[in-house]
Amino acid sequence: MADDDQDHGPDFDGLTERVAATRAQLFDTLDAIEDRLNVPKQIGFAASRVKRGIERKPVPYLAAFAGGALAIGGIVVTVIRRR
């Protein structure tokens, strides 16, 4: 019955460290979400990936750009002819 006399309150050992670790993890998560939702930053990341891709293998990117230019040119010609 000696154990019944002891106070069995909540365990606060290491609570401060756990709260600090949880807070740091929350801030990291919020920073990651902010980075994902920041459109100008994402455009910059995409542009740098395209630039690196062009430097490594330029032919597929040039073909895609040429195809896009032909498609836009075809749309412009179609719109002009209809007027």
C-alpha positions in Angstrom: 0.0 0.0 0.0 3.0 2.3 0.1 2.6 2.9 -3.6 -0.8 4.3 -3.1 0.6 7.1 -1.0 2.8 8.4 -3.8 1.6 11.0 -6.2 1.1 9.5 -9.6 0.5 12.8 -11.4 1.3 13.4 -15.1 4.8 12.7 -16.3 6.5 16.1 -17.2 9.9 14.7 -17.7 11.1 15.9 -21.1 7.8 17.7 -21.9 9.6 20.9 -22.8 11.9 19.1 -25.2 8.9 17.3 -26.8 7.0 20.6 -27.2 10.0 22.2 -28.7 10.5 19.3 -31.2 6.8 19.4 -32.1 6.9 23.1 -32.6 10.0 22.8 -34.8 8.3 20.1 -36.9 5.1 22.3 -37.2 7.2 25.2 -38.4 9.0 23.0 -41.0 5.6 21.7 -42.2 4.2 25.2 -42.5 7.3 26.4 -44.4 6.9 23.5 -46.8 3.2 24.3 -47.4 4.1 28.0 -47.9 6.7 27.0 -50.5 4.2 24.8 -52.3 1.6 27.6 -52.5 4.0 30.3 -53.4 3.4 30.5 -57.2 6.2 32.8 -58.1 8.7 30.6 -56.3 7.3 27.5 -58.0 7.6 29.2 -61.4 11.2 30.0 -60.6 11.8 26.3 -59.6 10.2 25.1 -62.8 12.2 27.6 -64.9 15.5 26.4 -63.4 14.5 22.8 -64.0 13.8 23.5 -67.7 17.1 25.4 -68.0 19.0 22.5 -66.6 17.1 20.1 -68.9 17.9 22.2 -71.9 21.6 22.2 -71.0 21.6 18.4 -70.6 19.4 17.3 -73.5 18.3 20.2 -75.7 16.6 18.3 -78.6 13.4 17.2 -76.7 12.9 20.7 -75.3 13.5 22.3 -78.7 11.1 19.9 -80.3 8.5 20.8 -77.7 9.0 24.5 -78.1 8.8 24.2 -81.9 5.6 22.1 -81.6 4.1 24.7 -79.2 5.0 27.5 -81.6 3.4 25.7 -84.5 0.2 25.1 -82.5 0.0 28.8 -81.5 0.8 29.8 -85.1 -2.0 27.6 -86.3 -4.5 29.1 -83.9 -3.5 32.6 -84.9 -3.9 31.8 -88.6 -7.3 30.2 -88.0 -8.5 33.2 -86.0 -7.3 35.6 -88.7 -8.9 33.7 -91.5 -12.3 33.6 -89.8 -12.5 37.4 -89.6 
